């Protein structure tokens, strides 16, 4: 039996916002191509260990039926304290069960050189 991941298509502005925050993923991250939860979970664990103070803000930009376009900024710092900002867009396509069928991303990765936060608000590690 297939896993179900609500909200299910077709997408509306309201359901797209919910889906963006609770996304299932098939993922491409820079030069890594990942398929399935078995590959994605270790990737996210490794990414979380390298990218300290990680904060991500995803916003649905457009939606229709089985597709959502997302734009996002995120920032983090490495173990030496060097800060990075990333900005990008993602194109998501979902199957009838609401699981991600396809995800394409385009991301700009920029070292900021400073210690100042660009994205304000709590980080996951600061939320209790």
CNS distance restraints for C-alpha pairs under 8 A (distance, minus, plus):
assign (resid   2 and name CA) (resid  97 and name CA) 7.51 0.50 0.50
assign (resid   3 and name CA) (resid  97 and name CA) 7.08 0.50 0.50
assign (resid   3 and name CA) (resid  99 and name CA) 7.86 0.50 0.50
assign (resid   4 and name CA) (resid  97 and name CA) 4.95 0.50 0.50
assign (resid   4 and name CA) (resid  98 and name CA) 6.21 0.50 0.50
assign (resid   4 and name CA) (resid  99 and name CA) 6.91 0.50 0.50
assign (resid   5 and name CA) (resid  24 and name CA) 7.56 0.50 0.50
assign (resid   5 and name CA) (resid  97 and name CA) 6.14 0.50 0.50
assign (resid   5 and name CA) (resid  98 and name CA) 4.78 0.50 0.50
assign (resid   5 and name CA) (resid  99 and name CA) 5.66 0.50 0.50
assign (resid   6 and name CA) (resid  19 and name CA) 7.56 0.50 0.50
assign (resid   6 and name CA) (resid  97 and name CA) 7.55 0.50 0.50
assign (resid   6 and name CA) (resid  98 and name CA) 5.72 0.50 0.50
assign (resid   7 and name CA) (resid  15 and name CA) 6.18 0.50 0.50
assign (resid   7 and name CA) (resid  18 and name CA) 7.35 0.50 0.50
assign (resid   7 and name CA) (resid  19 and name CA) 6.38 0.50 0.50
assign (resid   7 and name CA) (resid  98 and name CA) 6.48 0.50 0.50
assign (resid   8 and name CA) (resid  96 and name CA) 6.78 0.50 0.50
assign (resid   8 and name CA) (resid  97 and name CA) 6.22 0.50 0.50
assign (resid   8 and name CA) (resid  98 and name CA) 4.57 0.50 0.50
assign (resid   9 and name CA) (resid  65 and name CA) 5.67 0.50 0.50
assign (resid   9 and name CA) (resid  66 and name CA) 5.19 0.50 0.50
assign (resid   9 and name CA) (resid  94 and name CA) 7.22 0.50 0.50
assign (resid   9 and name CA) (resid  95 and name CA) 7.68 0.50 0.50
assign (resid   9 and name CA) (resid  96 and name CA) 6.38 0.50 0.50
assign (resid   9 and name CA) (resid  97 and name CA) 7.86 0.50 0.50
assign (resid   9 and name CA) (resid  98 and name CA) 6.23 0.50 0.50
assign (resid  10 and name CA) (resid  64 and name CA) 6.67 0.50 0.50
assign (resid  10 and name CA) (resid  65 and name CA) 3.75 0.50 0.50
assign (resid  10 and name CA) (resid  66 and name CA) 5.41 0.50 0.50
assign (resid  11 and name CA) (resid  15 and name CA) 5.73 0.50 0.50
assign (resid  11 and name CA) (resid  16 and name CA) 5.69 0.50 0.50
assign (resid  11 and name CA) (resid  63 and name CA) 6.04 0.50 0.50
assign (resid  11 and name CA) (resid  64 and name CA) 5.28 0.50 0.50
assign (resid  11 and name CA) (resid  65 and name CA) 4.75 0.50 0.50
assign (resid  11 and name CA) (resid  66 and name CA) 6.08 0.50 0.50
assign (resid  11 and name CA) (resid  67 and name CA) 7.02 0.50 0.50
assign (resid  11 and name CA) (resid  68 and name CA) 7.47 0.50 0.50
assign (resid  12 and name CA) (resid  16 and name CA) 5.78 0.50 0.50
assign (resid  12 and name CA) (resid  63 and name CA) 6.25 0.50 0.50
assign (resid  12 and name CA) (resid  64 and name CA) 6.38 0.50 0.50
assign (resid  12 and name CA) (resid  65 and name CA) 7.37 0.50 0.50
assign (resid  13 and name CA) (resid  17 and name CA) 6.40 0.50 0.50
assign (resid  13 and name CA) (resid  60 and name CA) 7.82 0.50 0.50
assign (resid  13 and name CA) (resid  62 and name CA) 7.45 0.50 0.50
assign (resid  13 and name CA) (resid  63 and name CA) 6.36 0.50 0.50
assign (resid  14 and name CA) (resid  18 and name CA) 6.68 0.50 0.50
assign (resid  15 and name CA) (resid  19 and name CA) 6.09 0.50 0.50
assign (resid  16 and name CA) (resid  20 and name CA) 6.04 0.50 0.50
assign (resid  16 and name CA) (resid  60 and name CA) 6.33 0.50 0.50
assign (resid  16 and name CA) (resid  63 and name CA) 6.44 0.50 0.50
assign (resid  16 and name CA) (resid  68 and name CA) 6.49 0.50 0.50
assign (resid  17 and name CA) (resid  21 and name CA) 6.63 0.50 0.50
assign (resid  17 and name CA) (resid  59 and name CA) 7.03 0.50 0.50
assign (resid  17 and name CA) (resid  60 and name CA) 5.78 0.50 0.50
assign (resid  18 and name CA) (resid  22 and name CA) 6.51 0.50 0.50
assign (resid  19 and name CA) (resid  23 and name CA) 5.47 0.50 0.50
assign (resid  20 and name CA) (resid  58 and name CA) 6.79 0.50 0.50
assign (resid  20 and name CA) (resid  59 and name CA) 7.06 0.50 0.50
assign (resid  20 and name CA) (resid  60 and name CA) 6.57 0.50 0.50
assign (resid  20 and name CA) (resid  70 and name CA) 7.44 0.50 0.50
assign (resid  21 and name CA) (resid  58 and name CA) 7.19 0.50 0.50
assign (resid  23 and name CA) (resid 100 and name CA) 7.98 0.50 0.50
assign (resid  24 and name CA) (resid  99 and name CA) 6.07 0.50 0.50
assign (resid  24 and name CA) (resid 100 and name CA) 5.85 0.50 0.50
assign (resid  25 and name CA) (resid  36 and name CA) 7.68 0.50 0.50
assign (resid  25 and name CA) (resid  37 and name CA) 7.81 0.50 0.50
assign (resid  25 and name CA) (resid  40 and name CA) 7.80 0.50 0.50
assign (resid  25 and name CA) (resid  99 and name CA) 7.76 0.50 0.50
assign (resid  25 and name CA) (resid 100 and name CA) 5.69 0.50 0.50
assign (resid  25 and name CA) (resid 103 and name CA) 7.33 0.50 0.50
assign (resid  26 and name CA) (resid  34 and name CA) 6.34 0.50 0.50
assign (resid  26 and name CA) (resid  35 and name CA) 5.37 0.50 0.50
assign (resid  26 and name CA) (resid  36 and name CA) 6.17 0.50 0.50
assign (resid  26 and name CA) (resid  37 and name CA) 7.96 0.50 0.50
assign (resid  26 and name CA) (resid  40 and name CA) 7.61 0.50 0.50
assign (resid  26 and name CA) (resid 100 and name CA) 6.22 0.50 0.50
assign (resid  26 and name CA) (resid 101 and name CA) 7.15 0.50 0.50
assign (resid  26 and name CA) (resid 102 and name CA) 6.36 0.50 0.50
assign (resid  26 and name CA) (resid 103 and name CA) 5.96 0.50 0.50
assign (resid  27 and name CA) (resid  33 and name CA) 6.33 0.50 0.50
assign (resid  27 and name CA) (resid  34 and name CA) 5.26 0.50 0.50
assign (resid  27 and name CA) (resid  35 and name CA) 6.66 0.50 0.50
assign (resid  27 and name CA) (resid  40 and name CA) 7.35 0.50 0.50
assign (resid  27 and name CA) (resid 103 and name CA) 6.09 0.50 0.50
assign (resid  27 and name CA) (resid 104 and name CA) 7.45 0.50 0.50
assign (resid  28 and name CA) (resid  32 and name CA) 5.64 0.50 0.50
assign (resid  28 and name CA) (resid  33 and name CA) 4.54 0.50 0.50
assign (resid  28 and name CA) (resid  34 and name CA) 5.97 0.50 0.50
assign (resid  28 and name CA) (resid 103 and name CA) 7.38 0.50 0.50
assign (resid  28 and name CA) (resid 104 and name CA) 6.75 0.50 0.50
assign (resid  28 and name CA) (resid 105 and name CA) 6.77 0.50 0.50
assign (resid  29 and name CA) (resid  33 and name CA) 6.56 0.50 0.50
assign (resid  29 and name CA) (resid 105 and name CA) 7.63 0.50 0.50
assign (resid  30 and name CA) (resid 107 and name CA) 7.64 0.50 0.50
assign (resid  34 and name CA) (resid  39 and name CA) 5.80 0.50 0.50
assign (resid  34 and name CA) (resid  40 and name CA) 6.06 0.50 0.50
assign (resid  35 and name CA) (resid  39 and name CA) 6.07 0.50 0.50
assign (resid  35 and name CA) (resid  40 and name CA) 6.87 0.50 0.50
assign (resid  36 and name CA) (resid  40 and name CA) 6.25 0.50 0.50
assign (resid  37 and name CA) (resid  41 and name CA) 5.75 0.50 0.50
assign (resid  38 and name CA) (resid  42 and name CA) 7.33 0.50 0.50
assign (resid  39 and name CA) (resid  43 and name CA) 6.49 0.50 0.50
assign (resid  40 and name CA) (resid  44 and name CA) 6.15 0.50 0.50
assign (resid  41 and name CA) (resid  45 and name CA) 6.29 0.50 0.50
assign (resid  42 and name CA) (resid  46 and name CA) 6.13 0.50 0.50
assign (resid  43 and name CA) (resid  47 and name CA) 6.00 0.50 0.50
assign (resid  44 and name CA) (resid  48 and name CA) 5.93 0.50 0.50
assign (resid  45 and name CA) (resid  49 and name CA) 6.36 0.50 0.50
assign (resid  46 and name CA) (resid  50 and name CA) 6.44 0.50 0.50
assign (resid  47 and name CA) (resid  51 and name CA) 5.90 0.50 0.50
assign (resid  48 and name CA) (resid  52 and name CA) 6.82 0.50 0.50
assign (resid  48 and name CA) (resid  54 and name CA) 7.59 0.50 0.50
assign (resid  50 and name CA) (resid  78 and name CA) 6.24 0.50 0.50
assign (resid  50 and name CA) (resid  79 and name CA) 7.33 0.50 0.50
assign (resid  51 and name CA) (resid  76 and name CA) 5.47 0.50 0.50
assign (resid  51 and name CA) (resid  77 and name CA) 5.79 0.50 0.50
assign (resid  51 and name CA) (resid  78 and name CA) 5.64 0.50 0.50
assign (resid  52 and name CA) (resid  76 and name CA) 5.53 0.50 0.50
assign (resid  52 and name CA) (resid  77 and name CA) 5.18 0.50 0.50
assign (resid  52 and name CA) (resid  78 and name CA) 5.87 0.50 0.50
assign (resid  52 and name CA) (resid  79 and name CA) 7.18 0.50 0.50
assign (resid  53 and name CA) (resid  75 and name CA) 7.71 0.50 0.50
assign (resid  53 and name CA) (resid  76 and name CA) 5.17 0.50 0.50
assign (resid  53 and name CA) (resid  77 and name CA) 6.25 0.50 0.50
assign (resid  53 and name CA) (resid 123 and name CA) 6.50 0.50 0.50
assign (resid  53 and name CA) (resid 125 and name CA) 7.44 0.50 0.50
assign (resid  54 and name CA) (resid  74 and name CA) 7.17 0.50 0.50
assign (resid  54 and name CA) (resid  75 and name CA) 5.77 0.50 0.50
assign (resid  54 and name CA) (resid  76 and name CA) 4.41 0.50 0.50
assign (resid  54 and name CA) (resid  77 and name CA) 7.33 0.50 0.50
assign (resid  54 and name CA) (resid 123 and name CA) 6.67 0.50 0.50
assign (resid  54 and name CA) (resid 124 and name CA) 7.74 0.50 0.50
assign (resid  55 and name CA) (resid  74 and name CA) 5.46 0.50 0.50
assign (resid  55 and name CA) (resid  75 and name CA) 5.59 0.50 0.50
assign (resid  55 and name CA) (resid  76 and name CA) 6.58 0.50 0.50
assign (resid  55 and name CA) (resid 119 and name CA) 7.46 0.50 0.50
assign (resid  55 and name CA) (resid 122 and name CA) 7.98 0.50 0.50
assign (resid  55 and name CA) (resid 123 and name CA) 5.48 0.50 0.50
assign (resid  55 and name CA) (resid 124 and name CA) 7.27 0.50 0.50
assign (resid  56 and name CA) (resid  72 and name CA) 7.11 0.50 0.50
assign (resid  56 and name CA) (resid  73 and name CA) 6.13 0.50 0.50
assign (resid  56 and name CA) (resid  74 and name CA) 4.28 0.50 0.50
assign (resid  56 and name CA) (resid  75 and name CA) 6.82 0.50 0.50
assign (resid  57 and name CA) (resid  72 and name CA) 5.60 0.50 0.50
assign (resid  57 and name CA) (resid  73 and name CA) 5.77 0.50 0.50
assign (resid  57 and name CA) (resid  74 and name CA) 6.28 0.50 0.50
assign (resid  58 and name CA) (resid  70 and name CA) 6.55 0.50 0.50
assign (resid  58 and name CA) (resid  71 and name CA) 5.97 0.50 0.50
assign (resid  58 and name CA) (resid  72 and name CA) 4.55 0.50 0.50
assign (resid  58 and name CA) (resid  73 and name CA) 7.06 0.50 0.50
assign (resid  59 and name CA) (resid  70 and name CA) 5.61 0.50 0.50
assign (resid  59 and name CA) (resid  71 and name CA) 5.53 0.50 0.50
assign (resid  59 and name CA) (resid  72 and name CA) 6.22 0.50 0.50
assign (resid  60 and name CA) (resid  68 and name CA) 6.79 0.50 0.50
assign (resid  60 and name CA) (resid  69 and name CA) 5.94 0.50 0.50
assign (resid  60 and name CA) (resid  70 and name CA) 4.46 0.50 0.50
assign (resid  60 and name CA) (resid  71 and name CA) 6.45 0.50 0.50
assign (resid  61 and name CA) (resid  68 and name CA) 7.50 0.50 0.50
assign (resid  61 and name CA) (resid  69 and name CA) 5.35 0.50 0.50
assign (resid  61 and name CA) (resid  70 and name CA) 5.20 0.50 0.50
assign (resid  61 and name CA) (resid  71 and name CA) 6.24 0.50 0.50
assign (resid  62 and name CA) (resid  68 and name CA) 5.80 0.50 0.50
assign (resid  62 and name CA) (resid  69 and name CA) 5.06 0.50 0.50
assign (resid  62 and name CA) (resid  70 and name CA) 7.17 0.50 0.50
assign (resid  63 and name CA) (resid  67 and name CA) 5.66 0.50 0.50
assign (resid  63 and name CA) (resid  68 and name CA) 4.28 0.50 0.50
assign (resid  63 and name CA) (resid  69 and name CA) 6.17 0.50 0.50
assign (resid  64 and name CA) (resid  68 and name CA) 6.54 0.50 0.50
assign (resid  66 and name CA) (resid  93 and name CA) 5.65 0.50 0.50
assign (resid  66 and name CA) (resid  94 and name CA) 5.21 0.50 0.50
assign (resid  66 and name CA) (resid  95 and name CA) 6.99 0.50 0.50
assign (resid  66 and name CA) (resid  96 and name CA) 7.96 0.50 0.50
assign (resid  67 and name CA) (resid  91 and name CA) 7.36 0.50 0.50
assign (resid  67 and name CA) (resid  92 and name CA) 5.48 0.50 0.50
assign (resid  67 and name CA) (resid  93 and name CA) 4.52 0.50 0.50
assign (resid  67 and name CA) (resid  94 and name CA) 6.36 0.50 0.50
assign (resid  68 and name CA) (resid  91 and name CA) 6.23 0.50 0.50
assign (resid  68 and name CA) (resid  92 and name CA) 5.19 0.50 0.50
assign (resid  68 and name CA) (resid  93 and name CA) 6.70 0.50 0.50
assign (resid  69 and name CA) (resid  89 and name CA) 7.13 0.50 0.50
assign (resid  69 and name CA) (resid  90 and name CA) 5.78 0.50 0.50
assign (resid  69 and name CA) (resid  91 and name CA) 4.78 0.50 0.50
assign (resid  69 and name CA) (resid  92 and name CA) 6.19 0.50 0.50
assign (resid  70 and name CA) (resid  89 and name CA) 5.52 0.50 0.50
assign (resid  70 and name CA) (resid  90 and name CA) 5.03 0.50 0.50
assign (resid  70 and name CA) (resid  91 and name CA) 6.50 0.50 0.50
assign (resid  70 and name CA) (resid  92 and name CA) 7.77 0.50 0.50
assign (resid  71 and name CA) (resid  87 and name CA) 7.72 0.50 0.50
assign (resid  71 and name CA) (resid  88 and name CA) 5.75 0.50 0.50
assign (resid  71 and name CA) (resid  89 and name CA) 4.34 0.50 0.50
assign (resid  71 and name CA) (resid  90 and name CA) 6.35 0.50 0.50
assign (resid  72 and name CA) (resid  87 and name CA) 5.71 0.50 0.50
assign (resid  72 and name CA) (resid  88 and name CA) 5.46 0.50 0.50
assign (resid  72 and name CA) (resid  89 and name CA) 6.29 0.50 0.50
assign (resid  73 and name CA) (resid  85 and name CA) 7.24 0.50 0.50
assign (resid  73 and name CA) (resid  86 and name CA) 5.60 0.50 0.50
assign (resid  73 and name CA) (resid  87 and name CA) 4.34 0.50 0.50
assign (resid  73 and name CA) (resid  88 and name CA) 6.55 0.50 0.50
assign (resid  73 and name CA) (resid 119 and name CA) 7.92 0.50 0.50
assign (resid  74 and name CA) (resid  85 and name CA) 5.90 0.50 0.50
assign (resid  74 and name CA) (resid  86 and name CA) 5.18 0.50 0.50
assign (resid  74 and name CA) (resid  87 and name CA) 6.44 0.50 0.50
assign (resid  74 and name CA) (resid 119 and name CA) 7.36 0.50 0.50
assign (resid  75 and name CA) (resid  83 and name CA) 7.29 0.50 0.50
assign (resid  75 and name CA) (resid  84 and name CA) 5.53 0.50 0.50
assign (resid  75 and name CA) (resid  85 and name CA) 4.38 0.50 0.50
assign (resid  75 and name CA) (resid  86 and name CA) 5.99 0.50 0.50
assign (resid  75 and name CA) (resid 117 and name CA) 7.90 0.50 0.50
assign (resid  75 and name CA) (resid 118 and name CA) 7.49 0.50 0.50
assign (resid  75 and name CA) (resid 119 and name CA) 7.13 0.50 0.50
assign (resid  76 and name CA) (resid  83 and name CA) 5.80 0.50 0.50
assign (resid  76 and name CA) (resid  84 and name CA) 5.50 0.50 0.50
assign (resid  76 and name CA) (resid  85 and name CA) 6.79 0.50 0.50
assign (resid  77 and name CA) (resid  81 and name CA) 5.40 0.50 0.50
assign (resid  77 and name CA) (resid  82 and name CA) 5.23 0.50 0.50
assign (resid  77 and name CA) (resid  83 and name CA) 4.17 0.50 0.50
assign (resid  77 and name CA) (resid  84 and name CA) 5.91 0.50 0.50
assign (resid  78 and name CA) (resid  82 and name CA) 5.55 0.50 0.50
assign (resid  78 and name CA) (resid  83 and name CA) 6.71 0.50 0.50
assign (resid  81 and name CA) (resid 115 and name CA) 7.27 0.50 0.50
assign (resid  82 and name CA) (resid 111 and name CA) 7.48 0.50 0.50
assign (resid  82 and name CA) (resid 112 and name CA) 7.72 0.50 0.50
assign (resid  82 and name CA) (resid 113 and name CA) 6.25 0.50 0.50
assign (resid  82 and name CA) (resid 114 and name CA) 6.98 0.50 0.50
assign (resid  82 and name CA) (resid 115 and name CA) 7.05 0.50 0.50
assign (resid  83 and name CA) (resid 111 and name CA) 6.05 0.50 0.50
assign (resid  83 and name CA) (resid 112 and name CA) 5.60 0.50 0.50
assign (resid  83 and name CA) (resid 113 and name CA) 6.07 0.50 0.50
assign (resid  83 and name CA) (resid 114 and name CA) 6.18 0.50 0.50
assign (resid  83 and name CA) (resid 115 and name CA) 6.12 0.50 0.50
assign (resid  84 and name CA) (resid 109 and name CA) 7.07 0.50 0.50
assign (resid  84 and name CA) (resid 110 and name CA) 5.61 0.50 0.50
assign (resid  84 and name CA) (resid 111 and name CA) 4.29 0.50 0.50
assign (resid  84 and name CA) (resid 112 and name CA) 5.28 0.50 0.50
assign (resid  84 and name CA) (resid 113 and name CA) 7.58 0.50 0.50
assign (resid  85 and name CA) (resid 109 and name CA) 6.15 0.50 0.50
assign (resid  85 and name CA) (resid 110 and name CA) 5.28 0.50 0.50
assign (resid  85 and name CA) (resid 111 and name CA) 6.31 0.50 0.50
assign (resid  85 and name CA) (resid 112 and name CA) 6.45 0.50 0.50
assign (resid  85 and name CA) (resid 118 and name CA) 7.80 0.50 0.50
assign (resid  86 and name CA) (resid 107 and name CA) 6.47 0.50 0.50
assign (resid  86 and name CA) (resid 108 and name CA) 5.37 0.50 0.50
assign (resid  86 and name CA) (resid 109 and name CA) 4.57 0.50 0.50
assign (resid  86 and name CA) (resid 110 and name CA) 6.07 0.50 0.50
assign (resid  87 and name CA) (resid 107 and name CA) 5.53 0.50 0.50
assign (resid  87 and name CA) (resid 108 and name CA) 5.26 0.50 0.50
assign (resid  87 and name CA) (resid 109 and name CA) 6.94 0.50 0.50
assign (resid  88 and name CA) (resid 105 and name CA) 7.08 0.50 0.50
assign (resid  88 and name CA) (resid 106 and name CA) 5.38 0.50 0.50
assign (resid  88 and name CA) (resid 107 and name CA) 4.14 0.50 0.50
assign (resid  88 and name CA) (resid 108 and name CA) 6.07 0.50 0.50
assign (resid  89 and name CA) (resid 105 and name CA) 5.74 0.50 0.50
assign (resid  89 and name CA) (resid 106 and name CA) 5.47 0.50 0.50
assign (resid  89 and name CA) (resid 107 and name CA) 6.64 0.50 0.50
assign (resid  90 and name CA) (resid 103 and name CA) 6.75 0.50 0.50
assign (resid  90 and name CA) (resid 104 and name CA) 5.52 0.50 0.50
assign (resid  90 and name CA) (resid 105 and name CA) 4.27 0.50 0.50
assign (resid  90 and name CA) (resid 106 and name CA) 6.46 0.50 0.50
assign (resid  91 and name CA) (resid 102 and name CA) 7.96 0.50 0.50
assign (resid  91 and name CA) (resid 103 and name CA) 5.60 0.50 0.50
assign (resid  91 and name CA) (resid 104 and name CA) 5.17 0.50 0.50
assign (resid  91 and name CA) (resid 105 and name CA) 6.41 0.50 0.50
assign (resid  92 and name CA) (resid 100 and name CA) 6.96 0.50 0.50
assign (resid  92 and name CA) (resid 101 and name CA) 7.78 0.50 0.50
assign (resid  92 and name CA) (resid 102 and name CA) 5.90 0.50 0.50
assign (resid  92 and name CA) (resid 103 and name CA) 4.65 0.50 0.50
assign (resid  92 and name CA) (resid 104 and name CA) 6.75 0.50 0.50
assign (resid  93 and name CA) (resid 100 and name CA) 5.93 0.50 0.50
assign (resid  93 and name CA) (resid 101 and name CA) 5.51 0.50 0.50
assign (resid  93 and name CA) (resid 102 and name CA) 5.09 0.50 0.50
assign (resid  93 and name CA) (resid 103 and name CA) 6.45 0.50 0.50
assign (resid  94 and name CA) (resid  98 and name CA) 5.43 0.50 0.50
assign (resid  94 and name CA) (resid  99 and name CA) 5.39 0.50 0.50
assign (resid  94 and name CA) (resid 100 and name CA) 4.45 0.50 0.50
assign (resid  94 and name CA) (resid 101 and name CA) 4.95 0.50 0.50
assign (resid  94 and name CA) (resid 102 and name CA) 6.94 0.50 0.50
assign (resid  95 and name CA) (resid  99 and name CA) 5.57 0.50 0.50
assign (resid  95 and name CA) (resid 100 and name CA) 6.35 0.50 0.50
assign (resid  95 and name CA) (resid 101 and name CA) 5.66 0.50 0.50
assign (resid 122 and name CA) (resid 126 and name CA) 5.75 0.50 0.50
assign (resid 122 and name CA) (resid 127 and name CA) 6.27 0.50 0.50
assign (resid 123 and name CA) (resid 127 and name CA) 6.37 0.50 0.50
